[in-house]
């Protein structure tokens, strides 16, 4: 799992820095425009509302040149996917008008709903670049609506597996492939509409790249591409050299795999920094799971690459040169490098825990730069059934925010209800779901006390209450952090754990595990608690005035202010009683033997 080396190594170097930066920014703007076209053209809520899609430009050898500001989780997943397509369709075999598609997880994909589309860019009869998109499709078949069933034991139950294929050949659609796609989804209009949105975005990228080659010529641009990769590598190595050398180990857990509900799964990693090299060793991680939380190599790469980008800085061009200093050892047959036919549909939870583990390790080297653990889960709940009026099948998300709070930082609190680490989706507006489906939200608000206590408090999660008003539907419930808290740093305390309850129409209350397949009947109500981030620093060092502000805002309860922060208020609860606060904090420090570290 070592990143590929530089492409076109024989191309001569020597491009002036102005041209280098201008082309770098042009490439980035093209990728961003592609992303805009994709999300604005899509049919599904997961793409047009949540923006679970990415766009990028690659050189002809399959190296990333630029990637849109979209999902960090796609940083690594596109690279093996493009390389796999190039194995089946090398540039010499490509023709103008060809368009390629692919999703097979064990050959370079990530999980089956993520389809990669590639359009070659030609100049003077040769392939000079690739225009690429990846999008999460709302349904690609399988045993449960949404194609991410939480309780299956083989990838065969997760949906249609697509090897590298031509979606278009010479400008004409490959109707056989489109017919296969149409017949293997519950929502063909949505799937094919999103796929066409990907193609439209790739065509925008192709046209913009052709204009760039028209302006600069192939000789200059191919030299620039090589220089940009080298430049990103040099800057990444310089940033890595600023990290203290050493080997740093950490571990954390995923609740369970959706099948063995009482078996937590450990992810353990040792990050070794030696000069400008960055090595991650996942020895000690548990064996692959029976259920679908396994992360194939592309997904594991993405989590590691995100962490590398996070600690090296946004000033570095976002291309594949950033990953040349990275080496990854992931033992085969483990949670982070499973063997087929293990299911992989819910791998995002493992990916997020990989990030938590790597940050936990790096906090030992960079304590002032690494935040406490964020909420560490994705609240993805699919509903699938048949529309009462039309008789057609539908698949939808329950439109709650995907994530909770961010971890507290060394200088400031975490952010409330925000996508963190490998996810960068936008929060789904509840109005979008209510307009399209018989679901009604009775409440969506910040969850008081859901941020981990600290000198810098963790950002808050939320509580949502929504009622289903249609016929019986299948509910695919996939979440995490029900059994393990998001951890705090440097004396900060953990955030609470997530919960999901369902109040049945008859009055019974059922509590879900973090991953389960269930159902909703008309009148059933879901109550969803999504946690915040861990705290950073000793809570007893938090400014009492800020604690009062949190209490008045409803972020912290008066009880928690006293219990966790040692802050006492006057009788009206509107002002801090400083004498009582000092006395309470002094007793608390004495009880634990001094200040928290």
C-alpha positions as CSV (number, residue, x, y, z in Angstrom):
1,X,0.0,0.0,0.0
2,X,2.8,2.4,-1.0
3,X,1.7,5.3,-3.2
4,X,2.8,5.1,-6.8
5,X,5.9,7.0,-7.9
6,X,6.1,10.0,-10.2
7,X,4.6,9.8,-13.7
8,X,6.4,10.7,-16.9
9,X,9.8,10.6,-15.1
10,X,11.6,11.1,-18.4
11,X,10.0,14.6,-19.0
12,X,12.5,17.4,-18.7
13,X,12.1,19.8,-15.8
14,X,12.4,23.5,-15.7
15,X,9.3,25.6,-15.7
16,X,9.2,29.2,-14.5
17,X,7.4,29.6,-11.1
18,X,4.8,32.0,-12.4
19,X,3.6,29.5,-15.1
20,X,3.7,26.8,-12.5
21,X,1.4,28.6,-10.1
22,X,-0.9,29.9,-12.8
23,X,-1.4,26.4,-14.2
24,X,-1.8,25.0,-10.7
25,X,-4.7,27.4,-10.0
26,X,-6.2,26.8,-13.4
27,X,-6.3,23.0,-12.7
28,X,-7.8,23.6,-9.3
29,X,-10.5,25.9,-10.7
30,X,-11.4,23.3,-13.4
31,X,-11.8,20.6,-10.7
32,X,-14.0,23.0,-8.6
33,X,-16.1,23.8,-11.6
34,X,-16.6,20.1,-12.3
35,X,-17.8,19.6,-8.7
36,X,-20.3,22.4,-9.1
37,X,-21.7,21.0,-12.3
38,X,-22.0,17.5,-10.8
39,X,-23.8,18.6,-7.6
40,X,-26.1,21.0,-9.4
41,X,-27.0,18.4,-12.1
42,X,-27.6,15.4,-9.8
43,X,-31.0,13.8,-9.1
44,X,-30.4,12.3,-5.6
45,X,-30.4,14.1,-2.3
46,X,-27.1,12.5,-1.3
47,X,-25.4,14.3,-4.2
48,X,-27.4,17.5,-4.9
49,X,-28.0,18.2,-1.2
50,X,-25.3,16.5,0.8
51,X,-22.7,16.8,-2.0
52,X,-21.3,13.3,-1.5
53,X,-19.2,13.4,-4.6
54,X,-15.8,14.5,-5.8
55,X,-14.1,15.7,-9.0
56,X,-10.5,15.6,-10.0
57,X,-8.0,15.8,-12.9
58,X,-5.3,13.1,-13.4
59,X,-2.4,12.9,-15.7
60,X,-2.3,10.1,-18.3
61,X,-0.5,7.8,-15.9
62,X,-3.2,8.0,-13.2
63,X,-1.6,10.6,-10.9
64,X,-3.9,13.2,-9.3
65,X,-3.1,16.7,-10.6
66,X,-5.9,18.6,-8.8
67,X,-9.0,17.7,-6.8
68,X,-12.1,19.8,-5.9
69,X,-12.6,21.0,-2.4
70,X,-15.1,18.1,-1.7
71,X,-14.7,14.9,0.4
72,X,-11.3,14.2,1.9
73,X,-12.5,10.6,2.0
74,X,-12.1,10.5,-1.8
75,X,-8.4,11.7,-1.6
76,X,-7.2,8.1,-1.8
77,X,-10.2,6.3,-3.2
78,X,-10.1,7.8,-6.7
79,X,-6.4,7.0,-7.2
80,X,-6.7,3.1,-7.2
81,X,-9.9,3.3,-9.1
82,X,-8.4,5.3,-11.9
83,X,-5.3,3.0,-12.0
84,X,-7.6,0.0,-12.3
85,X,-9.5,1.6,-15.2
86,X,-6.1,2.3,-16.9
87,X,-5.2,-1.4,-16.5
88,X,-8.2,-2.4,-18.6
89,X,-8.1,0.5,-20.9
90,X,-4.6,1.9,-21.3
91,X,-4.3,5.3,-23.0
92,X,-3.2,3.7,-26.2
93,X,-6.5,1.9,-26.4
94,X,-8.7,4.9,-25.6
95,X,-10.6,6.7,-28.3
96,X,-12.3,10.2,-28.4
97,X,-15.8,9.8,-27.1
98,X,-15.0,6.9,-24.8
99,X,-16.3,7.2,-21.2
100,X,-15.4,4.6,-18.5
101,X,-17.2,3.5,-15.3
102,X,-16.1,1.3,-12.3
103,X,-17.1,0.5,-8.7
104,X,-15.6,-2.9,-7.7
105,X,-14.3,-2.6,-4.2
106,X,-11.7,-5.3,-4.3
107,X,-10.1,-4.0,-7.5
108,X,-9.5,-0.4,-6.4
109,X,-12.9,0.9,-5.5
110,X,-14.2,1.7,-2.0
111,X,-17.7,0.4,-1.6
112,X,-20.3,-0.3,-4.3
113,X,-22.4,2.9,-4.2
114,X,-19.3,4.9,-5.2
115,X,-19.0,4.9,-9.0
116,X,-16.0,6.4,-10.7
117,X,-16.4,7.9,-14.1
118,X,-13.4,8.7,-16.3
119,X,-13.3,10.7,-19.6
120,X,-9.9,10.9,-21.4
121,X,-8.6,14.2,-22.7
122,X,-7.0,14.1,-26.1
123,X,-4.5,16.5,-27.7
124,X,-2.9,15.9,-31.1
125,X,-4.4,12.4,-31.1
126,X,-2.9,11.4,-27.8
127,X,-4.4,11.0,-24.3
128,X,-2.8,13.8,-22.2
129,X,-5.0,13.8,-19.1
130,X,-8.1,12.3,-17.5
131,X,-11.2,14.0,-16.2
132,X,-12.7,12.0,-13.3
133,X,-15.7,12.1,-11.0
134,X,-16.8,9.9,-8.1
135,X,-20.3,10.0,-6.6
136,X,-22.1,8.0,-4.0
137,X,-25.3,6.6,-5.6
138,X,-28.5,6.4,-3.6
139,X,-29.1,2.8,-4.6
140,X,-27.1,0.2,-6.6
141,X,-29.1,-2.8,-5.6
142,X,-28.3,-5.3,-2.9
143,X,-30.4,-6.7,-0.1
144,X,-31.5,-3.4,1.5
145,X,-32.5,0.0,0.2
146,X,-29.5,2.3,-0.1
147,X,-27.1,-0.6,-0.9
148,X,-25.4,-0.4,2.4
149,X,-27.1,-3.1,4.4
150,X,-25.7,-3.1,8.0
151,X,-26.0,-6.9,8.7
152,X,-24.8,-8.8,5.6
153,X,-21.8,-11.2,5.6
154,X,-20.8,-11.1,1.9
155,X,-20.2,-8.4,-0.6
156,X,-22.6,-10.2,-3.0
157,X,-25.5,-8.9,-0.9
158,X,-24.4,-5.2,-1.2
159,X,-25.3,-4.5,-4.8
160,X,-24.1,-4.5,-8.4
161,X,-20.3,-5.0,-8.8
162,X,-19.1,-3.2,-11.9
163,X,-15.6,-4.0,-13.4
164,X,-14.0,-1.3,-15.6
165,X,-16.5,-0.9,-18.5
166,X,-17.1,1.5,-21.3
167,X,-20.2,3.6,-20.6
168,X,-19.8,5.2,-24.0
169,X,-17.7,4.0,-26.9
170,X,-16.7,6.6,-29.5
171,X,-19.4,8.9,-28.4
172,X,-22.2,6.3,-28.4
173,X,-23.7,4.9,-25.2
174,X,-23.0,1.2,-24.5
175,X,-26.7,0.3,-24.1
176,X,-26.0,-3.1,-22.7
177,X,-24.2,-1.6,-19.7
178,X,-26.9,1.0,-19.1
179,X,-29.6,-1.7,-19.2
180,X,-27.7,-3.7,-16.6
181,X,-27.5,-0.6,-14.4
182,X,-31.2,0.2,-14.9
183,X,-32.3,-3.3,-13.8
184,X,-30.1,-3.5,-10.7
185,X,-31.4,-0.5,-8.8
186,X,-34.6,0.3,-7.0
187,X,-34.5,3.9,-8.3
188,X,-33.3,3.8,-12.0
189,X,-34.2,7.4,-12.8
190,X,-32.1,8.6,-9.8
191,X,-29.1,6.3,-10.5
192,X,-28.9,7.1,-14.2
193,X,-29.6,10.8,-13.6
194,X,-26.7,11.0,-11.2
195,X,-24.4,9.0,-13.5
196,X,-25.2,11.5,-16.4
197,X,-24.4,14.3,-14.0
198,X,-21.0,12.7,-13.4
199,X,-20.5,12.5,-17.2
200,X,-21.5,16.1,-17.7
201,X,-19.0,17.2,-15.1
202,X,-16.3,15.1,-16.7
203,X,-17.1,16.6,-20.1
204,X,-16.7,20.1,-18.6
205,X,-13.3,19.0,-17.3
206,X,-12.3,17.6,-20.7
207,X,-13.3,20.8,-22.5
208,X,-11.5,23.1,-20.0
209,X,-8.3,20.9,-20.2
210,X,-8.4,21.1,-24.0
211,X,-8.5,24.8,-23.8
212,X,-5.6,24.8,-21.4
213,X,-3.5,22.7,-23.9
214,X,-4.6,25.0,-26.7
215,X,-3.2,27.9,-24.7
216,X,0.1,26.4,-23.4
217,X,0.8,23.5,-25.7
218,X,1.5,19.9,-24.7
219,X,5.3,20.4,-24.2
220,X,4.9,23.0,-21.5
221,X,1.9,21.5,-19.7
222,X,3.4,18.0,-19.4
223,X,6.5,19.6,-17.9
224,X,4.3,21.6,-15.5
225,X,2.4,18.5,-14.5
226,X,5.6,16.7,-13.5
227,X,6.9,19.9,-11.7
228,X,3.7,20.2,-9.7
229,X,3.9,16.7,-8.4
230,X,7.6,17.2,-7.4
231,X,6.8,20.6,-5.8
232,X,4.0,19.1,-3.7
233,X,6.3,16.3,-2.6
234,X,9.1,18.8,-1.6
235,X,6.6,20.9,0.5
236,X,5.1,17.9,2.1
237,X,8.6,16.6,3.1
238,X,9.5,20.0,4.6
239,X,6.3,20.0,6.6
240,X,6.9,16.4,7.8
241,X,10.4,17.3,8.9
242,X,8.9,19.7,11.4
243,X,7.2,16.8,13.2
244,X,9.4,15.3,16.0
245,X,10.9,11.9,15.0
246,X,9.5,9.0,16.8
247,X,7.0,6.1,16.8
248,X,3.6,6.9,18.2
249,X,0.9,4.3,18.9
250,X,-2.8,4.6,19.6
251,X,-5.9,2.5,19.4
252,X,-9.7,3.0,19.4
253,X,-12.7,0.9,18.6
254,X,-15.7,0.5,16.3
255,X,-18.8,-0.5,18.2
256,X,-19.4,-3.7,16.3
257,X,-19.9,-4.9,12.7
258,X,-23.7,-5.2,12.5
259,X,-23.6,-9.0,12.8
260,X,-21.8,-9.7,16.0
261,X,-23.4,-7.0,18.1
262,X,-21.4,-7.6,21.3
263,X,-17.9,-7.7,19.8
264,X,-16.1,-4.4,19.6
265,X,-13.4,-4.2,16.9
266,X,-10.0,-2.6,17.6
267,X,-8.1,-0.4,15.2
268,X,-4.5,0.0,16.3
269,X,-1.8,2.0,14.5
270,X,1.8,3.0,15.0
271,X,2.8,6.2,13.2
272,X,6.6,6.4,12.6
273,X,8.2,9.7,11.6
274,X,11.7,9.6,10.4
275,X,12.9,12.9,8.8
276,X,10.5,13.5,6.0
277,X,9.0,10.0,5.8
278,X,5.6,9.0,7.3
279,X,4.9,5.4,7.9
280,X,1.7,3.9,9.3
281,X,1.7,0.3,10.6
282,X,-1.7,-1.2,11.4
283,X,-0.3,-4.3,13.1
284,X,-2.5,-5.1,16.1
285,X,-5.7,-4.2,14.3
286,X,-8.4,-6.9,14.6
287,X,-9.1,-9.4,11.9
288,X,-11.7,-8.6,9.2
289,X,-15.2,-8.6,10.4
290,X,-18.1,-10.8,9.4
291,X,-20.2,-7.6,8.9
292,X,-19.8,-4.8,6.4
293,X,-17.5,-2.4,8.3
294,X,-14.3,-3.7,6.6
295,X,-12.2,-1.0,4.8
296,X,-10.6,-2.1,1.6
297,X,-7.2,-0.6,0.8
298,X,-8.6,2.4,-1.1
299,X,-10.6,3.5,1.9
300,X,-7.7,3.0,4.3
301,X,-5.5,5.0,2.0
302,X,-8.0,7.8,2.0
303,X,-8.0,8.1,5.8
304,X,-4.2,8.1,6.0
305,X,-3.9,10.7,3.2
306,X,-6.4,13.0,4.9
307,X,-4.3,13.0,8.1
308,X,-1.1,13.7,6.1
309,X,-2.8,16.6,4.4
310,X,-4.2,17.9,7.7
311,X,-0.8,18.1,9.4
312,X,1.2,19.4,6.5
313,X,-0.9,22.4,5.5
314,X,-3.4,23.6,2.9
315,X,-0.7,25.7,1.1
316,X,0.6,22.6,-0.6
317,X,-0.9,21.8,-4.0
318,X,-3.5,19.1,-3.6
319,X,-2.0,16.5,-5.9
320,X,-0.5,13.1,-5.7
321,X,3.0,14.3,-4.9
322,X,1.8,14.9,-1.4
323,X,1.6,11.2,-0.8
324,X,5.0,10.1,-2.0
325,X,6.5,10.3,1.5
326,X,3.8,8.0,2.8
327,X,4.2,4.2,3.4
328,X,1.3,2.1,4.8
329,X,1.5,-1.4,6.2
330,X,-1.9,-3.0,6.6
331,X,-1.8,-6.7,7.2
332,X,-4.1,-8.8,4.9
333,X,-7.2,-10.2,6.4
334,X,-7.7,-7.4,8.9
335,X,-10.3,-4.7,9.3
336,X,-8.2,-2.3,7.2
337,X,-7.3,-4.7,4.4
338,X,-9.9,-7.5,4.2
339,X,-10.0,-10.4,1.8
340,X,-13.0,-11.0,-0.4
341,X,-15.8,-11.7,-0.2
342,X,-16.0,-9.8,3.1
343,X,-18.7,-7.0,2.9
344,X,-17.5,-3.4,2.9
345,X,-20.6,-1.2,2.6
346,X,-20.3,0.5,6.0
347,X,-16.5,1.1,5.7
348,X,-16.9,4.9,6.5
349,X,-17.1,4.1,10.2
350,X,-13.8,2.3,10.1
351,X,-12.4,5.1,8.0
352,X,-13.4,7.7,10.6
353,X,-12.0,5.5,13.4
354,X,-8.7,5.2,11.5
355,X,-8.5,9.0,11.5
356,X,-9.2,9.1,15.3
357,X,-6.5,6.6,15.9
358,X,-3.9,8.4,13.7
359,X,-4.7,11.8,15.4
360,X,-4.5,10.1,18.8
361,X,-1.0,8.9,17.9
362,X,0.1,12.2,16.4
363,X,-1.2,14.1,19.5
364,X,1.8,12.6,21.3
365,X,4.1,14.4,18.9
366,X,2.0,17.5,18.2
367,X,-0.1,18.1,21.3
368,X,-0.9,21.7,20.4
369,X,-2.0,21.0,16.9
370,X,-4.2,17.9,17.2
371,X,-7.8,18.3,18.4
372,X,-9.6,16.0,20.7
373,X,-11.7,13.3,19.0
374,X,-14.7,14.5,17.0
375,X,-18.0,12.7,17.0
376,X,-16.6,9.9,15.0
377,X,-19.7,8.7,13.2
378,X,-22.0,9.3,10.3
379,X,-25.7,9.4,10.9
380,X,-26.8,7.6,7.7
381,X,-30.2,6.1,7.7
382,X,-31.9,5.0,4.5
383,X,-35.6,4.4,4.2
384,X,-36.9,2.3,1.3
385,X,-40.4,1.3,0.3
386,X,-43.1,1.8,-2.3
387,X,-44.9,5.1,-2.9
388,X,-48.5,4.8,-2.0
389,X,-49.7,7.0,-4.8
390,X,-47.5,5.9,-7.7
391,X,-46.6,2.4,-6.7
392,X,-43.0,3.1,-7.6
393,X,-40.1,2.1,-5.3
394,X,-38.2,4.9,-3.5
395,X,-35.1,5.2,-1.5
396,X,-34.4,8.2,0.7
397,X,-32.2,9.5,3.5
398,X,-33.7,10.6,6.7
399,X,-32.7,14.2,6.4
400,X,-30.7,14.8,9.6
401,X,-27.2,16.2,9.7
402,X,-24.7,13.4,9.1
403,X,-22.3,14.4,11.9
404,X,-22.2,15.9,15.4
405,X,-19.6,18.1,17.1
406,X,-15.9,18.6,16.4
407,X,-13.3,18.0,19.1
408,X,-12.0,20.8,21.3
409,X,-8.8,22.4,20.1
410,X,-5.8,23.9,21.9
411,X,-7.0,27.5,21.5
412,X,-10.7,27.2,20.9
413,X,-13.9,25.2,21.3
414,X,-14.9,22.6,18.7
415,X,-17.5,23.5,16.1
416,X,-21.2,22.4,16.6
417,X,-22.8,19.9,14.2
418,X,-20.3,19.9,11.4
419,X,-18.8,17.3,9.1
420,X,-15.3,16.5,10.2
421,X,-12.2,14.6,9.0
422,X,-12.8,12.4,6.0
423,X,-16.4,13.6,5.5
424,X,-17.2,17.0,4.1
425,X,-20.8,16.6,3.1
426,X,-23.3,19.4,3.8
427,X,-26.1,19.0,6.3
428,X,-29.2,17.8,4.6
429,X,-32.0,20.3,5.0
430,X,-35.0,18.7,6.7
431,X,-37.3,20.6,4.3
432,X,-35.9,18.6,1.4
433,X,-37.0,15.4,2.9
434,X,-40.4,16.7,4.0
435,X,-41.2,17.9,0.5
436,X,-40.5,14.6,-1.1
437,X,-41.6,12.0,1.5
438,X,-44.1,11.5,4.3
439,X,-41.7,12.4,7.1
440,X,-42.2,15.2,9.5
441,X,-39.6,16.7,11.9
442,X,-41.0,17.6,15.3
443,X,-37.6,18.7,16.7
444,X,-34.0,19.3,15.5
445,X,-31.8,21.2,18.0
446,X,-28.4,21.1,19.7
447,X,-28.1,18.4,22.4
448,X,-27.3,20.1,25.7
449,X,-24.1,18.7,27.4
450,X,-23.1,16.7,24.3
451,X,-19.7,18.4,23.9
452,X,-17.0,16.9,26.0
453,X,-16.0,19.2,29.0
454,X,-12.7,20.9,28.7
455,X,-10.9,24.2,29.0
456,X,-11.9,24.3,25.3
457,X,-15.2,22.4,25.1
458,X,-16.1,19.9,22.4
459,X,-18.5,21.1,19.8
460,X,-22.1,19.9,20.3
461,X,-24.1,17.3,18.6
462,X,-27.8,17.3,18.1
463,X,-31.1,15.6,19.0
464,X,-33.7,15.1,16.2
465,X,-37.3,13.8,16.5
466,X,-39.0,12.8,13.3
467,X,-42.2,10.9,12.6
468,X,-42.9,8.6,9.6
469,X,-46.3,9.1,8.0
470,X,-46.4,6.5,5.2
471,X,-46.7,2.8,4.7
472,X,-44.3,0.4,6.2
473,X,-40.7,0.9,5.0
474,X,-37.3,-0.8,5.6
475,X,-35.0,1.3,7.7
476,X,-31.2,0.7,7.3
477,X,-29.7,2.2,10.4
478,X,-25.9,2.7,10.3
479,X,-24.1,4.7,13.0
480,X,-21.3,4.4,15.6
481,X,-20.0,5.7,18.9
482,X,-22.9,4.0,20.8
483,X,-20.4,2.0,22.9
484,X,-17.2,4.1,22.9
485,X,-16.9,7.8,23.7
486,X,-15.1,10.4,21.6
487,X,-12.0,10.9,23.7
488,X,-10.7,14.1,25.2
489,X,-7.1,15.4,25.2
490,X,-4.7,16.9,27.8
491,X,-7.2,16.6,30.7
492,X,-10.3,17.2,28.5
493,X,-13.2,14.8,29.1
494,X,-15.0,12.5,26.6
495,X,-18.3,13.4,24.9
496,X,-21.3,11.2,25.6
497,X,-22.3,8.3,23.4
498,X,-24.8,8.4,20.6
499,X,-28.3,6.8,20.8
500,X,-31.3,6.1,18.6
501,X,-34.7,5.3,19.9
502,X,-37.9,4.5,18.1
503,X,-41.3,5.1,19.6
504,X,-43.7,2.7,18.0
505,X,-47.2,3.8,17.2
506,X,-48.6,1.5,19.9
507,X,-46.5,3.2,22.6
508,X,-43.6,0.8,22.9
509,X,-40.0,2.3,22.9
510,X,-37.2,0.4,21.2
511,X,-33.5,1.3,21.4
512,X,-31.4,0.5,18.4
513,X,-27.9,-0.8,18.3
514,X,-25.6,1.4,16.2
515,X,-26.1,-0.8,13.2
516,X,-29.3,-2.7,12.5
517,X,-31.9,-3.4,9.8
518,X,-35.4,-2.6,11.0
519,X,-38.6,-1.0,9.8
520,X,-40.9,2.0,10.3
521,X,-44.7,1.9,10.3
522,X,-47.0,4.9,10.0
523,X,-46.9,6.9,13.2
524,X,-43.5,5.6,14.4
525,X,-41.2,8.3,15.7
526,X,-37.4,8.2,15.6
527,X,-35.4,10.0,18.3
528,X,-31.8,10.5,17.2
529,X,-29.0,11.6,19.6
530,X,-25.7,12.4,17.9
531,X,-22.8,13.2,20.1
532,X,-20.3,16.0,20.1
533,X,-16.5,16.1,20.3
534,X,-14.2,15.5,23.2
535,X,-12.9,18.3,25.4
536,X,-9.4,19.7,25.3
537,X,-7.6,20.7,28.5
538,X,-8.7,20.7,32.1
539,X,-12.4,21.8,32.5
540,X,-11.6,23.5,35.8
541,X,-9.4,25.9,33.8
542,X,-12.3,27.1,31.6
543,X,-13.2,30.8,32.2
544,X,-16.3,30.8,34.4
545,X,-17.7,33.6,32.3
546,X,-17.6,31.3,29.2
547,X,-19.3,28.5,31.2
548,X,-22.1,31.0,32.2
549,X,-22.4,31.9,28.5
550,X,-22.8,28.2,27.6
551,X,-25.4,27.7,30.3
552,X,-27.4,30.7,29.1
553,X,-27.2,29.5,25.5
554,X,-28.4,26.0,26.5
555,X,-25.1,24.3,25.4
556,X,-24.3,23.3,29.0
557,X,-26.7,22.5,31.8
558,X,-26.4,24.2,35.2
559,X,-25.8,20.8,36.7
560,X,-23.0,20.0,34.3
561,X,-21.5,23.5,34.9
562,X,-21.1,22.6,38.6
563,X,-20.2,19.0,38.2
564,X,-17.7,19.2,35.3
565,X,-16.5,22.8,35.4
566,X,-16.8,23.6,39.1
567,X,-18.8,26.7,38.4
568,X,-21.4,27.9,40.8
569,X,-24.1,30.5,40.0
570,X,-26.1,32.9,42.2
571,X,-29.6,32.0,43.1
572,X,-31.1,33.4,39.8
573,X,-28.5,31.5,37.8
574,X,-27.6,34.6,35.8
575,X,-24.2,35.4,37.4
576,X,-21.2,33.5,38.5
577,X,-20.6,33.2,42.3
578,X,-16.8,33.6,42.1
579,X,-16.1,32.8,45.8
580,X,-18.1,29.6,45.7
581,X,-16.6,28.7,42.3
582,X,-13.0,29.1,43.6
583,X,-13.8,27.0,46.6
584,X,-15.5,24.2,44.6
585,X,-12.6,24.1,42.1
586,X,-10.1,24.0,44.9
587,X,-11.8,21.0,46.5
588,X,-12.1,19.3,43.1
589,X,-8.4,19.7,42.5
590,X,-7.5,18.4,45.9
591,X,-9.8,15.4,45.4
592,X,-7.9,14.3,42.3
593,X,-4.5,15.3,43.5
594,X,-3.8,18.4,41.5
595,X,-4.3,19.9,38.0
596,X,-5.2,17.6,35.2
597,X,-2.5,17.0,32.6
